[in-house]
Amino acid sequence: MLSDLESELARYDYVPSLLSLDARIDALLRQPASPERVSQANAYLAALNGRAGTRVIYLLDARGKVLATSNYQRPDSYLGEDLSFRPYFRAAVEGQLGRFYGVGTTRSESGYYLSAPLGDRDRPVGVAVVKIGLEPLENRWQGNDSQMLLADENGVVILASDPSWKLAALRPLSDEQRARLDRSLQYNRAPLPQLALSTVRPLSNGPAQGGDALVRLRQGPPMLAQHLALPGTDWDLTLLTNTSQA
């Protein structure tokens, strides 16, 4: 399960770097006001998006404005949007690779975002962003005997075998945390209710917080909760196994 999740996320790592190799992208970054160069970059991104099987690919300038996007033909295209508030943009413009799960502000579609700086890492001239839909992975989880959920760095469920658990918090969120998430629009102001998952008894093979434990969902039977950290992220994968037959 963990390896499936890792491979699903890693298979798109190469896509943002492709933009730095294309002359049409470089030309647009040097002359962003040219309609011809915008058109050429849009067509390239649309073709690349189709080949890669991603949800959308787009190019931002150093201030966070969308210069070109693979969904340019849609009425709700990202073209011209200011996305400078997004954490994946801030990470890339600081010369880092961005990894971010969020809910889109245009169509309210959730997805996994990859971003990379273009040009000099110390002073990027633009940012490449790829958005990936993880629904196929989630659909595969729904056929398993055990239940699974993936929580991000905020303790918010972003993937789950039970769709009703998505965008629920595993731990209480303070007013300060909620205000910060509202400002970043990471979940597009979703209410983020707390998931009614309580600890019955921590197990001896792990710490009380984040270790394996017997848990209960609402008034249901006890379940064994096993935790796995996703390497390279602050995400936590939880496997819930019914213990009623043990």
C-alpha angles and dihedrals in degrees: 000000000000091000090050090053093046093049092046091055096040096051091077099044092103096056102081092050091056090070091063090059098053121093092211091060092046091049092052093049089053094046109021095165094063111108090200093055091046089053093049093048092047091053092048093050092048091052093046091048090053093049095045095045093229126145098240139338123204144172125227128191122232091275095053101258117140107242098175136003140182091234093056092127094059120095088232094048119157091231111134095006120141107232097165090120093064115104092224090060093048091050093051096044087055088057098260135116110256124221116181141154115208148141115257117247094213104050101006090239114151120224150146114265126207119189135181135182118249120217123000109010090217090054112015118198092204147352129240116212131189124189119203129193114223097191095110090059092047091050090055090054091058092068095058126101092229123058123238138195134181119210124195131220091287094053090251118141108242100169129024142164086230106057091206089069094062116115092013120129121239092205135027114281116218122229088252092054092048091050091051092049091048090053093050092042087217091154096022092248095303110170093243098208117197114260110240093236112136131183115246096181135344113233123234095241095070144029120278091250116055095354129113113290146158107259138179129214108216105309095333128123120287115275132196109242115202119186130209125181116224106233115243093019140071090238125123126209115206124196114200117200124186110238098189092105095045 
